[in-house]
Amino acid sequence: MESVNRSILQLLESEIRNIPDFPRPGIAFKDITPLLKNPDTLELTSRMLARPFRHSQVDYVIGIESRGFLFGTNLAQDLHAGFIPVRKPGKLPADTVSETYALEYGEDQVEMHADAFKNGDKVIIHDDLIATGGSARAATQLVEKLGGDVIGYSFIIELQALRGREQLPSDTPCEVLISL
Ligand code: AMP
């Protein structure tokens, strides 16, 4: 089983394209569009993301705009949880809570609907990639403002050198498919 998993993860990694100097010089952008385009890796990525949380009680998957939406809704469906978007400022129509955070390139703000979930609900925070961990940390702070309980983090890719994990609570599982 271990070697099957390893082969699956190698297949997924082979469909992640490295684009040097995008969106600006010095950034090696990890492009997941080939992973999405291939029907096998599209399905396998979803299944592999869900696997560590199969036996957890999850109320919602929180997906971070925009690439966290691509697999976040699949992950929510797989876990029979709901999906809640964390979005850039000004996109959500109802009352919001917001947080500012630092990106690998630049600074940004994220928002979530103030009535997104109930006090005590259990959530997983998902994004395609964790770099510095700033956006996942900001999403965590949004969840905490509303009294939610982050029971896990889910990423397809981790850029290990940027040590984003260290921005997240050390006692909460952080599940990553591919560490680069
Ligand atoms: P961070 O907040 O630094 O962990 O950055 C994570 C967010 O920025 C995710 O939403 C990623 O999609 C995006 N991101 C940061 N660095 C990269 C990269 N090298 N390649 C692709 N996406 C990236």
Boltz pocket constraint, residues with backbone or C-beta under 6 A from the ligand:
constraints:
  - pocket:
      binder: B
      contacts: [[A, 22], [A, 27], [A, 28], [A, 29], [A, 30], [A, 31], [A, 64], [A, 65], [A, 66], [A, 67], [A, 68], [A, 102], [A, 103], [A, 104], [A, 127], [A, 128], [A, 129], [A, 130], [A, 131], [A, 132], [A, 133], [A, 134], [A, 135], [A, 136], [A, 164]]
      max_distance: 6.0
